[in-house]
Amino acid sequence: MKLMRLLLPALGLLLLGYLVGKMGMDEVLRHLAIIRWSFPLVLLVAFLWHLSNSLAWSFAFPPGAFKPSFPTLLRAKLAGDAVSQVTPLANLGGEPLKAYLLRGQAPTSLSLAAVVVNKTTQVFTGLVFSSLGFVMVVFYWDLPHALPRSVELGLGLILVASGLMIGALYHQQHHLFTSLLVLVRRLGIKTDWIESKMAKAQRIDHHIGDFYHRHKLRLAAVAGCHAVGWFLGTLETYVILRALGVDIDFAVALLLTSLSVSINSLFFFMPSNIGVLEGSQVFLFLSLGLSPAAGLSMGIVKRLRKIFWICVGWIFLTQMGRQLAGGENEQPALAQTGNLPR
């Protein structure tokens, strides 16, 4: 595992270095110099995306539930995303962390249920968004360069596999956490610990199933917020390319963004998609007959945007972690003085 944590980023950096050498450092630097005055606008679009996704998470709590304030949800979202971006665990690390950071402000079982509903809906809407790119390629787009058969097959397999994954996940929603614990129990791993957590897993599954059955309007609001987020990603692509002087319309930006989502999702295990993010842009730009150097430059700009928000997320993670530690340290002191709230 330690070897993989070192090997994956190293391979990504090697790919990034190869692309920069292939395109020419001077050309890349020229593009970055052009866009520097538009970078605050790129950060603003990304901030709007974070706002829409945090709003989606707030709708994933049932009405009347004891839930944190919107600023707290936004900070927890950025902190969890930062962890997801820099570790090979991807969402397996960052998503549970978001619920953990809300301890003391919302019941853990309810927070985890909201995280699952929110993430599942985000993945589903992302699949729909990616499908738009496939539809544009297959039915409406006359590519200047024909895609190799292997690439067409690979993209098709990604779409089919994503659909099967979403279908399987949907059917497992009512017993997601209990099913995982049952699977671990069958493997004979820490049976006593599993039994102690089974009741909590059942509560989480109950919250998830109850939300899907009773709060369809809120579920639609979650999906709507994520749909806005995906199109804000398209707006970011459009802003970057227009700033680089690439003459495209919004439909091309939509095509580039939607297909990039599919390619980058395939390499979810790569921390922050290092190398993959930039390589996918070069590949798509070549396929569309656009400048690959501009594609690489756009990938690097998105990388810089990611680094900025990762830094912001780690600041929030440190801040919220200290608040949690302080709250846990106060409880024993209160208990000793007999002032522990009941």
HELIX and SHEET records of a PDB file:
HELIX    1   1 LYS A    2  MET A   23  1                                  22    
HELIX    2   2 MET A   25  ILE A   35  1                                  11    
HELIX    3   3 ARG A   36  SER A   38  5                                   3    
HELIX    4   4 PHE A   39  PHE A   59  1                                  21    
HELIX    5   5 PHE A   70  VAL A   86  1                                  17    
HELIX    6   6 ASN A   91  TYR A  100  1                                  10    
HELIX    7   7 THR A  108  VAL A  135  1                                  28    
HELIX    8   8 MET A  136  TYR A  140  3                                   5    
HELIX    9   9 ARG A  149  HIS A  171  1                                  23    
HELIX   10  10 GLN A  173  HIS A  175  5                                   3    
HELIX   11  11 LEU A  176  ARG A  186  1                                  11    
HELIX   12  12 THR A  191  ARG A  214  1                                  24    
HELIX   13  13 LYS A  216  ALA A  243  1                                  28    
HELIX   14  14 PHE A  250  LEU A  266  1                                  17    
HELIX   15  15 PRO A  271  ASN A  273  5                                   3    
HELIX   16  16 VAL A  276  SER A  287  1                                  12    
HELIX   17  17 PRO A  292  THR A  337  1                                  46    
END                                                                             
